[in-house]
Amino acid sequence: MTLPFADTNFAEATWILVVKSIVIFAVIFAIVPVLTVVERKVLGRFQARYGPNRVGPYGLMQPLADAVKLVTKEHYRPRNAIPILWPIAPALVVFTGVATLAILPFGDVKDGVGFYGIDVPIGILYFFAFGSIAFYGLLLGGWASGSKYSFLGAMRAAAQLISYEISMGLALLGAIMMAGSLSLVSIVEAQHQVWYILPQFVGFLIFMVAGFAETNRAPFDLPEADAELVAGYGTEYGGMRYGSYAMAEYIEMFVISGVAVTFFLGGWHGPGPGWLDPIWVIVKIFAFLFLFMWIRATLPRVRYDQLMSLGWKVLLPLATLNVLVTAVLVTVT
Amino acid sequence: MNNSADSSSEAEVSSEFPYLEDESVVAVQRGPEPGGLGGAYRAFGETLRGLKTTFARIVEGPVTIQYPEEKTPVYPRFRGRHKLHRFEDTGLEKCVGCSLCAAACPADCIRVVAAENDPEDRVSAGERYAEIYEINLARCIFCGYCEVACPFDAITMGHEYEIADYNRDDLIFTKEMLLAEPLERTPLRREGE
């Protein structure tokens, strides 16, 4: 019987950790701009149009133009905003998003270096902890703006977090029980025979639905809800502060996709030699990101009571049932 | 008396039923109840159907016309900017300066000043010609009445639709501008397109 904690057999040198964190930063800040333009182009295709194609070849320079525009915007602060909390909130969201990236495994330990930021023993709990802090960013931002739309958005964000984080945790619990570990690396290693999307299909679906709610993406983008709340928690933000929120949304999308890949799609497992592992993870993550965009192009925003009743009346019982059945099966076999 | 009877019956009715009997009551239309497992299955199926619908748009490809590079083709009878015409064999102007177009114009945007033709050096085929022929395109409503009024088919509505300019004065088109061939031809829609 192994302990449900990760067995991080080796300690890495500090300089390796520093290099790895720099690499993770560089990679994510290279991927987020690409994601923004890819999302806009893919959304365009879904709506039978091209999307941005004016700036640079195929419109690929669009994020650069966006960034220049956002950075050079006037810094404006509403009079009602609370001085320190208001600028901190968007930074908090980006920080938690990037911090969560640290545990995503992109490959096995090769030549004494693990292809992940850090293999924390509590594994997925780290993800949930930082996911909750990310919602503090939305909550603080909405509340500290001192505007009614922001406040409504923040309230919705809080309610949404409570309704969906539980189902999300329970959905992952099935995979955790099958792997017998909380560490993401061990969970991926446990999937070398069969990816958990097959035995844990219900858990996968619940996780994806909860993941859409967690990232505030359509059809659960109620904290933003641009049709009713202007831009929800982001109403009073402009320039790069708004940009931070937008960036954090993409980072979170990436993280949720990464966790889904780790837990249900066998992480770095795939045909080909070992050095292909990170490529496989990236490919799988991008498949999920495409799914995020696809859903956004398809489904209308749900009503608020529908969101609540889906979370509490459908997902939570389903997730609990899934955990119970998995527990029984794991014990029996 | 009538009043009191009415009010008493009203009170009677309202104690049981909140509406008057002759008042038309609109029943509220509601969607079907979500229902438990069947509802979830239905929602899931409809979601998949929606995903299929949107993905079909990707397969179809964009329908956008990349405007500055590509132009929307127009129908043959499209009424764009006017054109003045010459006879192809002699090169003389068809316009004889009769001002019928100016008279027909509801927006009053055509100005014609006629002059006698010099027999040595003819400008038009008729007795007179238009010395000044101006159309103020800022006022023109593109109704095509001038085209209908013209007895010599000297003025027709062309296909050009990119007439925007920075200055109102630049929108007054002179005879030379109206006689000249447009620099770029507007694509024409084919039959049945």
Interface residues (C-beta under 8 A of the other chain):
Chain A: G44 R45 F46 Q47 A48 R49 Y50 W294 I295 A297 T298 L299 V314
Chain B: A40 T47 G50 L51 T53 T54 F55 R57 I58 E60 G61 P62 V63 T64 Q66
